[in-house]
Amino acid sequence: MSDTHITQVTGGAHGLAATYVAMRGLADRFDTAGSELRDWAGLGARTMLDPGLAASAPISPVSFARAERAVLAATTGPDGVLVESFGWEADAVVVRAVVTTFDVCDDEVRSWFQPLTERAFALTEPELRAGPLALTYGGDGHAVVRPIDADVPYSGEQPANLTGLVGQLQHVAALSQGSDSALNGTIEIQTIHGPDGVRHIVYLPGTDDMTTLPWTQDDDVRDLPTDLLLMSGHGNSYQQGILDAMGQAGIGPHDPVLLVGHSMGGMEAAAILGHGSNYDVTHVVTAGSPTAQVPSFPSGTHVLSLEHRGDVVPLTDGAPNHESVEQATVSFADHGGASGVVGNHDYWHYLNGAAAADASSDPSVQEQLASLHDAGFLASGDGPRSTVTSQVFQIVRQP
């Protein structure tokens, strides 16, 4: 039996980063209001210089004096718009100072948390350590991509929810049965033909061989040296193969694309979105993937990251995911099933975590899921059904 519950949601449209953006926007509006009030204050002088009003002074000096006092009171007096403008602008300064203080506190928390993670998992500056280790394997070679005829269950059906996406990714990963599998490096690309156009879902399984040594390296593209290259922020043959496969699948430069990846596959998905490509990647879903090595994602994109609290793999980047509007990280606890380093990284847990996210009432999670539906990646309960086609590619490394 599984006992799965979400323990924390960070980031996303209703996270702290979104709040900070809204607060800075509020400060901007305060500034605008102050400027407008200051402009209104100038109306006092212009009003008093109005020829018609000035001509009335000799005729009715008492009324003119009253009008002058009223205009000055409304514009430059103690309760006039000029004084009020200073108050609005002062409020803008205070709001920005508060947000800056929060940012500094968040940075302090991260700087305190990171050494704990590093000591617990021996991950001191993982991005700096991974690069030299990757060099011990020599050059990364280049990717060779070929379409293959492989039977992937449910490949002709559009996923209905997050659980369906992770489940389909599991089916694709099942093509690779062990480090010596003949189908290592396989990915699937679903093309959804809807009434409003096409979009594509690219499924990216994770590492096939974690035990690769420099003298045992073969044409497996999803191996330890690729993990090291990803951790150090470098491009790699798996990533290039993914992009080549997308081209072979006929994905156009303006077709919306969702990348779904587990472990290394999620790292590749985040890297492709974060560093940019010739494709319109709008959404990413990761499961058990360290992504903190990607500093930011384009505005308007969506990244939904699932992290099992018992899984150490998402911690191997040595830092929590960056707090941003674009990325929502769902941490969940899942008791039961396989345990240990390998077991806690298993799809079984991430299917349970996806189901918990599907049922979540957290506004950041709901916004991420709604965006997947609105973009047409997930099937709708009403309206015309979309036609789904599938292509499977194998990516291998050549010298």
Secondary structure, DSSP 4 states (H G I P E B T S, - for coil): --EEEEEEEEESTTSHHHHHHHHHHHHHHHHHHHHHHHHHHHHHHHHHT-HHHHHHHHH-HHHHHHHHHHHHHHHTSTTSHHHHHHHHHHHHHHHHHHHHHHHHHHHHHHHHHHHHHHHHHT-SSHHHHHHHHHHTT----EEEEEEE----TTTTS---SHHHHHHHHHHHHTT--STT-TTTTEEEEEEEEETTEEEEEEEE---SBS---TTT--SBSSBHHHHHHHHTT---HHHHHHHHHHHHTT--TTSEEEEEEETHHHHHHHHHHHH--SSEEEEEEEES---TTS----TT-EEEEEEETT-SGGGGGSSPPP--SSEEEEEEEEESS--HHHHTTSHHHHHHHHHHHHT---HHHHHHHHHHHHTTSS--SSSPPPEEEEEEEEEEEE-
